[in-house]
């Protein structure tokens, strides 16, 4: 049976949704890997495949250039590089996937941070001819920093080193020495050739000395999101729903609180606390599109109806009673600076945390991380792509958890109010 052959309908498991990221240095084959994965799993639409074949023929290629599947911008196609993050969606029948293809160039590191912030697994590609490079270390550090729990190191282009096992073993040893300093626990290694398809979906004929799983087998069996540990319920309020329908008297007293469940789960009748007021009540109903649900889980967008009349507005948060986050006006965080303009310690910025905004100022920089050596260095300011441990003072309190416990309430972005550009992304420590 092939890796993607369909099982009988009654035997098909549901392994949930997996978001994963491909990253690494320039020209390691990230876009080709995604194209090969979708091509071999037979999830490329016919019209898309025909368009790729035409473009490849115009370039004088005898085979389809699979990297064209994710390089959607005209500049990307002309230069043969990845600039923006490209997302692709597919399903194998047993699992749904969202793939993010991140750029390899250092100047586009901020795009990589954006893609990594929602990923559950990172595939870090390494060119077998070049080994572990600076950008390999940078992307590995960022993947670990943003809480990606599963790392797959794909040693690509093995066909260009005659599929030599000693080359794979040397790269694996080099990477493990670097990963030990980061504290990366779950890392797997796969030799492969994205161009030829070895060890992507099918095993191929050239890597008999490797007895581990293929990339596809790893992706199919990684635990689903929000399933690996218990999470506390967090519901930032996005909108207060008060329908205005004079023809329907039942809606006159309707007051629903709409938002997205960032983590945890909630059932009708559960006791909840509203922040920042601290008022307690119980859940009267949970609705999606007017239909009542007995419970809601992480990543669902729902409307909550409460037993008591409480003054709640956008930016407030509903949590389970007894599972309160920290309410604070000062935070310590790891900050990735994304702007070409350096961080100005004298300026005020806007900090956006869940659905709540607050003015913020830099209180201090504890250290800046040297990506190459992992050393902590002193710094007076932050330049683009710098990563540092900082303290921020806020004008309004936020309801925060450590990023290691909850991505949804442990992350924030920093906005330049004058331009409305996102200039930083942070993870609360």
Buried (B, 14 or more C-beta within 10 A) or exposed (E): EEBBEEEEEEEEEEBBBBBBBBBBBBBBBBBBBBBBBBBBBEBBEEEEBEEBBEBBEEEEEEEBBBBBBBBBEEEBBEEEBBBBBBBBEBEBEBBBBBBBBBBBBBEBBBBBBBBBBBBBBBBBBBBBEBBBBEBBBBBBBBBBBBBBBBBBBBBBBBBEBEBEEEBBEBBBEBBEEBBEEBEBEEBBBBBBBBBBBBBBBBBBEBBEEBEEBBBBBBBBEBBBBBEEEEBBBBBBBBEBBEEEEEEEEEBEEEBBBBBBBBBBBBEBEBEBBBBBEEBBBEBEBBBEEEEEBEBBBBEBEBBBBBBEEBEBEBBBBBBBBEBBBEEEEEBBBBBBBBBEEBBEBEEEBBBBBBBBBBEBBBBEBBBBBEBEEEEEEEBEBBEBBBBBBBBBBBEBBBBBBBBEBBBBBBBBBBBBEEEEEBBBBBBBB
